[in-house]
Amino acid sequence: MEFIEKMNQRVKKLSIFDLQLIKWSSVFFALFIAKIIPEIMNVNIVWFLMLCILCILKPFYVAWIKNE
């Protein structure tokens, strides 16, 4: 649990701009991987949609549903 607490403290130091930079670097890294391994793009679009939904579930829950 100590590791997670340390990471939470580090994340709290980041601004919204820093978080956006992290997001865009992840997008560009994914594009880079898709470019060097073109077989990835042959995957059915439904898999990408399912992964997108899975990735957004927790942030959506924390932001809109969870009561503190």
mmCIF file as gemmi writes it, N, C-alpha and C atoms, coordinates in Angstrom:
data_model
loop_
_atom_site.group_PDB
_atom_site.id
_atom_site.type_symbol
_atom_site.label_atom_id
_atom_site.label_alt_id
_atom_site.label_comp_id
_atom_site.label_asym_id
_atom_site.label_entity_id
_atom_site.label_seq_id
_atom_site.pdbx_PDB_ins_code
_atom_site.Cartn_x
_atom_site.Cartn_y
_atom_site.Cartn_z
_atom_site.occupancy
_atom_site.B_iso_or_equiv
_atom_site.pdbx_formal_charge
_atom_site.auth_seq_id
_atom_site.auth_asym_id
_atom_site.pdbx_PDB_model_num
ATOM 1 N N . MET Axp A 1 ? 0.816 -1.193 0 1 0 ? 1 A 1
ATOM 2 C CA . MET Axp A 1 ? 0 0 0 1 0 ? 1 A 1
ATOM 3 C C . MET Axp A 1 ? 0.863 1.263 0 1 0 ? 1 A 1
ATOM 4 N N . GLU Axp A 2 ? 2.052 1.155 0.519 1 0 ? 2 A 1
ATOM 5 C CA . GLU Axp A 2 ? 2.943 2.309 0.59 1 0 ? 2 A 1
ATOM 6 C C . GLU Axp A 2 ? 3.271 2.843 -0.804 1 0 ? 2 A 1
ATOM 7 N N . PHE Axp A 3 ? 3.463 1.93 -1.764 1 0 ? 3 A 1
ATOM 8 C CA . PHE Axp A 3 ? 3.767 2.332 -3.137 1 0 ? 3 A 1
ATOM 9 C C . PHE Axp A 3 ? 2.624 3.153 -3.728 1 0 ? 3 A 1
ATOM 10 N N . ILE Axp A 4 ? 1.407 2.708 -3.532 1 0 ? 4 A 1
ATOM 11 C CA . ILE Axp A 4 ? 0.24 3.414 -4.076 1 0 ? 4 A 1
ATOM 12 C C . ILE Axp A 4 ? 0.105 4.792 -3.442 1 0 ? 4 A 1
ATOM 13 N N . GLU Axp A 5 ? 0.344 4.891 -2.154 1 0 ? 5 A 1
ATOM 14 C CA . GLU Axp A 5 ? 0.266 6.188 -1.479 1 0 ? 5 A 1
ATOM 15 C C . GLU Axp A 5 ? 1.317 7.156 -2.017 1 0 ? 5 A 1
ATOM 16 N N . LYS Axp A 6 ? 2.524 6.661 -2.266 1 0 ? 6 A 1
ATOM 17 C CA . LYS Axp A 6 ? 3.574 7.51 -2.83 1 0 ? 6 A 1
ATOM 18 C C . LYS Axp A 6 ? 3.197 7.978 -4.233 1 0 ? 6 A 1
ATOM 19 N N . MET Axp A 7 ? 2.648 7.072 -5.027 1 0 ? 7 A 1
ATOM 20 C CA . MET Axp A 7 ? 2.234 7.434 -6.386 1 0 ? 7 A 1
ATOM 21 C C . MET Axp A 7 ? 1.088 8.45 -6.357 1 0 ? 7 A 1
ATOM 22 N N . ASN Axp A 8 ? 0.157 8.297 -5.436 1 0 ? 8 A 1
ATOM 23 C CA . ASN Axp A 8 ? -0.934 9.259 -5.299 1 0 ? 8 A 1
ATOM 24 C C . ASN Axp A 8 ? -0.407 10.651 -4.965 1 0 ? 8 A 1
ATOM 25 N N . GLN Axp A 9 ? 0.597 10.722 -4.106 1 0 ? 9 A 1
ATOM 26 C CA . GLN Axp A 9 ? 1.189 12.012 -3.754 1 0 ? 9 A 1
ATOM 27 C C . GLN Axp A 9 ? 1.868 12.643 -4.969 1 0 ? 9 A 1
ATOM 28 N N . ARG Axp A 10 ? 2.52 11.824 -5.791 1 0 ? 10 A 1
ATOM 29 C CA . ARG Axp A 10 ? 3.171 12.351 -6.992 1 0 ? 10 A 1
ATOM 30 C C . ARG Axp A 10 ? 2.147 12.849 -7.998 1 0 ? 10 A 1
ATOM 31 N N . VAL Axp A 11 ? 1.067 12.105 -8.166 1 0 ? 11 A 1
ATOM 32 C CA . VAL Axp A 11 ? 0.033 12.485 -9.129 1 0 ? 11 A 1
ATOM 33 C C . VAL Axp A 11 ? -0.638 13.794 -8.71 1 0 ? 11 A 1
ATOM 34 N N . LYS Axp A 12 ? -0.799 14.002 -7.431 1 0 ? 12 A 1
ATOM 35 C CA . LYS Axp A 12 ? -1.432 15.232 -6.945 1 0 ? 12 A 1
ATOM 36 C C . LYS Axp A 12 ? -0.612 16.478 -7.289 1 0 ? 12 A 1
ATOM 37 N N . LYS Axp A 13 ? 0.678 16.306 -7.567 1 0 ? 13 A 1
ATOM 38 C CA . LYS Axp A 13 ? 1.534 17.433 -7.938 1 0 ? 13 A 1
ATOM 39 C C . LYS Axp A 13 ? 1.319 17.869 -9.391 1 0 ? 13 A 1
ATOM 40 N N . LEU Axp A 14 ? 0.711 17.005 -10.208 1 0 ? 14 A 1
ATOM 41 C CA . LEU Axp A 14 ? 0.555 17.287 -11.632 1 0 ? 14 A 1
ATOM 42 C C . LEU Axp A 14 ? -0.597 18.25 -11.89 1 0 ? 14 A 1
ATOM 43 N N . SER Axp A 15 ? -0.403 19.115 -12.85 1 0 ? 15 A 1
ATOM 44 C CA . SER Axp A 15 ? -1.478 20.027 -13.252 1 0 ? 15 A 1
ATOM 45 C C . SER Axp A 15 ? -2.304 19.356 -14.344 1 0 ? 15 A 1
ATOM 46 N N . ILE Axp A 16 ? -3.409 19.964 -14.715 1 0 ? 16 A 1
ATOM 47 C CA . ILE Axp A 16 ? -4.243 19.435 -15.784 1 0 ? 16 A 1
ATOM 48 C C . ILE Axp A 16 ? -3.468 19.423 -17.099 1 0 ? 16 A 1
ATOM 49 N N . PHE Axp A 17 ? -2.612 20.41 -17.297 1 0 ? 17 A 1
ATOM 50 C CA . PHE Axp A 17 ? -1.786 20.455 -18.499 1 0 ? 17 A 1
ATOM 51 C C . PHE Axp A 17 ? -0.83 19.258 -18.549 1 0 ? 17 A 1
ATOM 52 N N . ASP Axp A 18 ? -0.226 18.918 -17.404 1 0 ? 18 A 1
ATOM 53 C CA . ASP Axp A 18 ? 0.659 17.755 -17.332 1 0 ? 18 A 1
ATOM 54 C C . ASP Axp A 18 ? -0.101 16.478 -17.679 1 0 ? 18 A 1
ATOM 55 N N . LEU Axp A 19 ? -1.305 16.348 -17.16 1 0 ? 19 A 1
ATOM 56 C CA . LEU Axp A 19 ? -2.116 15.161 -17.447 1 0 ? 19 A 1
ATOM 57 C C . LEU Axp A 19 ? -2.48 15.075 -18.924 1 0 ? 19 A 1
ATOM 58 N N . GLN Axp A 20 ? -2.751 16.214 -19.542 1 0 ? 20 A 1
ATOM 59 C CA . GLN Axp A 20 ? -3.051 16.22 -20.976 1 0 ? 20 A 1
ATOM 60 C C . GLN Axp A 20 ? -1.822 15.831 -21.789 1 0 ? 20 A 1
ATOM 61 N N . LEU Axp A 21 ? -0.648 16.277 -21.371 1 0 ? 21 A 1
ATOM 62 C CA . LEU Axp A 21 ? 0.575 15.886 -22.059 1 0 ? 21 A 1
ATOM 63 C C . LEU Axp A 21 ? 0.804 14.38 -21.955 1 0 ? 21 A 1
ATOM 64 N N . ILE Axp A 22 ? 0.528 13.808 -20.796 1 0 ? 22 A 1
ATOM 65 C CA . ILE Axp A 22 ? 0.651 12.364 -20.625 1 0 ? 22 A 1
ATOM 66 C C . ILE Axp A 22 ? -0.329 11.644 -21.546 1 0 ? 22 A 1
ATOM 67 N N . LYS Axp A 23 ? -1.553 12.15 -21.609 1 0 ? 23 A 1
ATOM 68 C CA . LYS Axp A 23 ? -2.568 11.535 -22.467 1 0 ? 23 A 1
ATOM 69 C C . LYS Axp A 23 ? -2.121 11.546 -23.921 1 0 ? 23 A 1
ATOM 70 N N . TRP Axp A 24 ? -1.674 12.691 -24.406 1 0 ? 24 A 1
ATOM 71 C CA . TRP Axp A 24 ? -1.284 12.797 -25.815 1 0 ? 24 A 1
ATOM 72 C C . TRP Axp A 24 ? -0.024 11.996 -26.114 1 0 ? 24 A 1
ATOM 73 N N . SER Axp A 25 ? 0.887 11.9 -25.17 1 0 ? 25 A 1
ATOM 74 C CA . SER Axp A 25 ? 2.066 11.067 -25.403 1 0 ? 25 A 1
ATOM 75 C C . SER Axp A 25 ? 1.66 9.6 -25.521 1 0 ? 25 A 1
ATOM 76 N N . SER Axp A 26 ? 0.65 9.194 -24.785 1 0 ? 26 A 1
ATOM 77 C CA . SER Axp A 26 ? 0.142 7.823 -24.898 1 0 ? 26 A 1
ATOM 78 C C . SER Axp A 26 ? -0.506 7.582 -26.251 1 0 ? 26 A 1
ATOM 79 N N . VAL Axp A 27 ? -1.248 8.553 -26.74 1 0 ? 27 A 1
ATOM 80 C CA . VAL Axp A 27 ? -1.877 8.434 -28.062 1 0 ? 27 A 1
ATOM 81 C C . VAL Axp A 27 ? -0.801 8.308 -29.133 1 0 ? 27 A 1
ATOM 82 N N . PHE Axp A 28 ? 0.198 9.161 -29.084 1 0 ? 28 A 1
ATOM 83 C CA . PHE Axp A 28 ? 1.247 9.12 -30.097 1 0 ? 28 A 1
ATOM 84 C C . PHE Axp A 28 ? 2.077 7.838 -29.996 1 0 ? 28 A 1
ATOM 85 N N . PHE Axp A 29 ? 2.279 7.338 -28.794 1 0 ? 29 A 1
ATOM 86 C CA . PHE Axp A 29 ? 2.986 6.068 -28.638 1 0 ? 29 A 1
ATOM 87 C C . PHE Axp A 29 ? 2.171 4.928 -29.253 1 0 ? 29 A 1
ATOM 88 N N . ALA Axp A 30 ? 0.865 4.946 -29.056 1 0 ? 30 A 1
ATOM 89 C CA . ALA Axp A 30 ? 0.006 3.918 -29.658 1 0 ? 30 A 1
ATOM 90 C C . ALA Axp A 30 ? 0.069 3.994 -31.185 1 0 ? 30 A 1
ATOM 91 N N . LEU Axp A 31 ? 0.076 5.202 -31.73 1 0 ? 31 A 1
ATOM 92 C CA . LEU Axp A 31 ? 0.207 5.352 -33.177 1 0 ? 31 A 1
ATOM 93 C C . LEU Axp A 31 ? 1.552 4.839 -33.67 1 0 ? 31 A 1
ATOM 94 N N . PHE Axp A 32 ? 2.591 5.089 -32.908 1 0 ? 32 A 1
ATOM 95 C CA . PHE Axp A 32 ? 3.919 4.592 -33.249 1 0 ? 32 A 1
ATOM 96 C C . PHE Axp A 32 ? 3.93 3.058 -33.297 1 0 ? 32 A 1
ATOM 97 N N . ILE Axp A 33 ? 3.354 2.438 -32.283 1 0 ? 33 A 1
ATOM 98 C CA . ILE Axp A 33 ? 3.289 0.979 -32.236 1 0 ? 33 A 1
ATOM 99 C C . ILE Axp A 33 ? 2.475 0.442 -33.416 1 0 ? 33 A 1
ATOM 100 N N . ALA Axp A 34 ? 1.342 1.095 -33.727 1 0 ? 34 A 1
ATOM 101 C CA . ALA Axp A 34 ? 0.518 0.661 -34.856 1 0 ? 34 A 1
ATOM 102 C C . ALA Axp A 34 ? 1.263 0.81 -36.179 1 0 ? 34 A 1
ATOM 103 N N . LYS Axp A 35 ? 2.133 1.795 -36.257 1 0 ? 35 A 1
ATOM 104 C CA . LYS Axp A 35 ? 2.896 2.013 -37.488 1 0 ? 35 A 1
ATOM 105 C C . LYS Axp A 35 ? 3.988 0.95 -37.665 1 0 ? 35 A 1
ATOM 106 N N . ILE Axp A 36 ? 4.666 0.577 -36.587 1 0 ? 36 A 1
ATOM 107 C CA . ILE Axp A 36 ? 5.74 -0.404 -36.721 1 0 ? 36 A 1
ATOM 108 C C . ILE Axp A 36 ? 5.213 -1.846 -36.731 1 0 ? 36 A 1
ATOM 109 N N . ILE Axp A 37 ? 3.982 -2.057 -36.212 1 0 ? 37 A 1
ATOM 110 C CA . ILE Axp A 37 ? 3.357 -3.389 -36.243 1 0 ? 37 A 1
ATOM 111 C C . ILE Axp A 37 ? 1.983 -3.247 -36.906 1 0 ? 37 A 1
ATOM 112 N N . PRO Axp A 38 ? 1.927 -3.186 -38.232 1 0 ? 38 A 1
ATOM 113 C CA . PRO Axp A 38 ? 0.657 -2.914 -38.924 1 0 ? 38 A 1
ATOM 114 C C . PRO Axp A 38 ? -0.4 -4.004 -38.73 1 0 ? 38 A 1
ATOM 115 N N . GLU Axp A 39 ? -0.012 -5.199 -38.299 1 0 ? 39 A 1
ATOM 116 C CA . GLU Axp A 39 ? -0.996 -6.255 -38.07 1 0 ? 39 A 1
ATOM 117 C C . GLU Axp A 39 ? -1.989 -5.884 -36.962 1 0 ? 39 A 1
ATOM 118 N N . ILE Axp A 40 ? -1.574 -4.99 -36.078 1 0 ? 40 A 1
ATOM 119 C CA . ILE Axp A 40 ? -2.467 -4.552 -34.998 1 0 ? 40 A 1
ATOM 120 C C . ILE Axp A 40 ? -3.728 -3.919 -35.574 1 0 ? 40 A 1
ATOM 121 N N . MET Axp A 41 ? -3.584 -3.21 -36.67 1 0 ? 41 A 1
ATOM 122 C CA . MET Axp A 41 ? -4.733 -2.513 -37.251 1 0 ? 41 A 1
ATOM 123 C C . MET Axp A 41 ? -5.693 -3.459 -37.968 1 0 ? 41 A 1
ATOM 124 N N . ASN Axp A 42 ? -5.31 -4.728 -38.117 1 0 ? 42 A 1
ATOM 125 C CA . ASN Axp A 42 ? -6.201 -5.713 -38.719 1 0 ? 42 A 1
ATOM 126 C C . ASN Axp A 42 ? -7.185 -6.295 -37.707 1 0 ? 42 A 1
ATOM 127 N N . VAL Axp A 43 ? -7.069 -5.905 -36.457 1 0 ? 43 A 1
ATOM 128 C CA . VAL Axp A 43 ? -7.965 -6.38 -35.414 1 0 ? 43 A 1
ATOM 129 C C . VAL Axp A 43 ? -9.341 -5.746 -35.622 1 0 ? 43 A 1
ATOM 130 N N . ASN Axp A 44 ? -10.371 -6.507 -35.337 1 0 ? 44 A 1
ATOM 131 C CA . ASN Axp A 44 ? -11.733 -6.015 -35.477 1 0 ? 44 A 1
ATOM 132 C C . ASN Axp A 44 ? -11.937 -4.775 -34.596 1 0 ? 44 A 1
ATOM 133 N N . ILE Axp A 45 ? -12.645 -3.804 -35.13 1 0 ? 45 A 1
ATOM 134 C CA . ILE Axp A 45 ? -12.871 -2.523 -34.428 1 0 ? 45 A 1
ATOM 135 C C . ILE Axp A 45 ? -13.625 -2.714 -33.114 1 0 ? 45 A 1
ATOM 136 N N . VAL Axp A 46 ? -14.381 -3.781 -32.996 1 0 ? 46 A 1
ATOM 137 C CA . VAL Axp A 46 ? -15.131 -4.051 -31.764 1 0 ? 46 A 1
ATOM 138 C C . VAL Axp A 46 ? -14.185 -4.231 -30.583 1 0 ? 46 A 1
ATOM 139 N N . TRP Axp A 47 ? -13.025 -4.834 -30.8 1 0 ? 47 A 1
ATOM 140 C CA . TRP Axp A 47 ? -12.051 -5.009 -29.72 1 0 ? 47 A 1
ATOM 141 C C . TRP Axp A 47 ? -11.546 -3.659 -29.215 1 0 ? 47 A 1
ATOM 142 N N . PHE Axp A 48 ? -11.289 -2.734 -30.122 1 0 ? 48 A 1
ATOM 143 C CA . PHE Axp A 48 ? -10.844 -1.401 -29.707 1 0 ? 48 A 1
ATOM 144 C C . PHE Axp A 48 ? -11.939 -0.684 -28.921 1 0 ? 48 A 1
ATOM 145 N N . LEU Axp A 49 ? -13.176 -0.836 -29.365 1 0 ? 49 A 1
ATOM 146 C CA . LEU Axp A 49 ? -14.297 -0.217 -28.663 1 0 ? 49 A 1
ATOM 147 C C . LEU Axp A 49 ? -14.452 -0.81 -27.26 1 0 ? 49 A 1
ATOM 148 N N . MET Axp A 50 ? -14.338 -2.127 -27.151 1 0 ? 50 A 1
ATOM 149 C CA . MET Axp A 50 ? -14.445 -2.766 -25.839 1 0 ? 50 A 1
ATOM 150 C C . MET Axp A 50 ? -13.324 -2.318 -24.909 1 0 ? 50 A 1
ATOM 151 N N . LEU Axp A 51 ? -12.11 -2.206 -25.431 1 0 ? 51 A 1
ATOM 152 C CA . LEU Axp A 51 ? -10.989 -1.728 -24.616 1 0 ? 51 A 1
ATOM 153 C C . LEU Axp A 51 ? -11.196 -0.283 -24.176 1 0 ? 51 A 1
ATOM 154 N N . CYS Axp A 52 ? -11.739 0.519 -25.066 1 0 ? 52 A 1
ATOM 155 C CA . CYS Axp A 52 ? -12.034 1.914 -24.729 1 0 ? 52 A 1
ATOM 156 C C . CYS Axp A 52 ? -13.037 1.989 -23.578 1 0 ? 52 A 1
ATOM 157 N N . ILE Axp A 53 ? -14.086 1.206 -23.679 1 0 ? 53 A 1
ATOM 158 C CA . ILE Axp A 53 ? -15.122 1.199 -22.629 1 0 ? 53 A 1
ATOM 159 C C . ILE Axp A 53 ? -14.538 0.7 -21.313 1 0 ? 53 A 1
ATOM 160 N N . LEU Axp A 54 ? -13.739 -0.359 -21.359 1 0 ? 54 A 1
ATOM 161 C CA . LEU Axp A 54 ? -13.125 -0.878 -20.139 1 0 ? 54 A 1
ATOM 162 C C . LEU Axp A 54 ? -12.217 0.155 -19.476 1 0 ? 54 A 1
ATOM 163 N N . CYS Axp A 55 ? -11.487 0.903 -20.281 1 0 ? 55 A 1
ATOM 164 C CA . CYS Axp A 55 ? -10.565 1.904 -19.728 1 0 ? 55 A 1
ATOM 165 C C . CYS Axp A 55 ? -11.282 3.102 -19.126 1 0 ? 55 A 1
ATOM 166 N N . ILE Axp A 56 ? -12.48 3.396 -19.589 1 0 ? 56 A 1
ATOM 167 C CA . ILE Axp A 56 ? -13.183 4.579 -19.086 1 0 ? 56 A 1
ATOM 168 C C . ILE Axp A 56 ? -14.087 4.263 -17.888 1 0 ? 56 A 1
ATOM 169 N N . LEU Axp A 57 ? -14.332 2.996 -17.599 1 0 ? 57 A 1
ATOM 170 C CA . LEU Axp A 57 ? -15.27 2.647 -16.533 1 0 ? 57 A 1
ATOM 171 C C . LEU Axp A 57 ? -14.897 3.22 -15.171 1 0 ? 57 A 1
ATOM 172 N N . LYS Axp A 58 ? -13.681 2.982 -14.707 1 0 ? 58 A 1
ATOM 173 C CA . LYS Axp A 58 ? -13.298 3.461 -13.378 1 0 ? 58 A 1
ATOM 174 C C . LYS Axp A 58 ? -13.263 4.987 -13.281 1 0 ? 58 A 1
ATOM 175 N N . PRO Axp A 59 ? -12.623 5.692 -14.23 1 0 ? 59 A 1
ATOM 176 C CA . PRO Axp A 59 ? -12.661 7.157 -14.123 1 0 ? 59 A 1
ATOM 177 C C . PRO Axp A 59 ? -14.09 7.712 -14.153 1 0 ? 59 A 1
ATOM 178 N N . PHE Axp A 60 ? -14.948 7.125 -14.962 1 0 ? 60 A 1
ATOM 179 C CA . PHE Axp A 60 ? -16.343 7.577 -15.005 1 0 ? 60 A 1
ATOM 180 C C . PHE Axp A 60 ? -17.021 7.343 -13.664 1 0 ? 60 A 1
ATOM 181 N N . TYR Axp A 61 ? -16.796 6.174 -13.087 1 0 ? 61 A 1
ATOM 182 C CA . TYR Axp A 61 ? -17.395 5.856 -11.784 1 0 ? 61 A 1
ATOM 183 C C . TYR Axp A 61 ? -16.911 6.827 -10.709 1 0 ? 61 A 1
ATOM 184 N N . VAL Axp A 62 ? -15.618 7.069 -10.666 1 0 ? 62 A 1
ATOM 185 C CA . VAL Axp A 62 ? -15.049 7.953 -9.647 1 0 ? 62 A 1
ATOM 186 C C . VAL Axp A 62 ? -15.549 9.385 -9.823 1 0 ? 62 A 1
ATOM 187 N N . ALA Axp A 63 ? -15.64 9.852 -11.065 1 0 ? 63 A 1
ATOM 188 C CA . ALA Axp A 63 ? -16.012 11.244 -11.313 1 0 ? 63 A 1
ATOM 189 C C . ALA Axp A 63 ? -17.515 11.503 -11.155 1 0 ? 63 A 1
ATOM 190 N N . TRP Axp A 64 ? -18.361 10.553 -11.511 1 0 ? 64 A 1
ATOM 191 C CA . TRP Axp A 64 ? -19.795 10.837 -11.598 1 0 ? 64 A 1
ATOM 192 C C . TRP Axp A 64 ? -20.673 10.052 -10.626 1 0 ? 64 A 1
ATOM 193 N N . ILE Axp A 65 ? -20.242 8.894 -10.18 1 0 ? 65 A 1
ATOM 194 C CA . ILE Axp A 65 ? -21.128 8.046 -9.384 1 0 ? 65 A 1
ATOM 195 C C . ILE Axp A 65 ? -20.708 7.967 -7.916 1 0 ? 65 A 1
ATOM 196 N N . LYS Axp A 66 ? -19.429 7.767 -7.674 1 0 ? 66 A 1
ATOM 197 C CA . LYS Axp A 66 ? -18.93 7.561 -6.309 1 0 ? 66 A 1
ATOM 198 C C . LYS Axp A 66 ? -19.151 8.798 -5.452 1 0 ? 66 A 1
ATOM 199 N N . ASN Axp A 67 ? -19.71 8.578 -4.274 1 0 ? 67 A 1
ATOM 200 C CA . ASN Axp A 67 ? -19.889 9.654 -3.291 1 0 ? 67 A 1
ATOM 201 C C . ASN Axp A 67 ? -18.778 9.559 -2.261 1 0 ? 67 A 1
ATOM 202 N N . GLU Axp A 68 ? -18.206 10.692 -1.937 1 0 ? 68 A 1
ATOM 203 C CA . GLU Axp A 68 ? -17.117 10.687 -0.959 1 0 ? 68 A 1
ATOM 204 C C . GLU Axp A 68 ? -17.628 10.791 0.441 1 0 ? 68 A 1
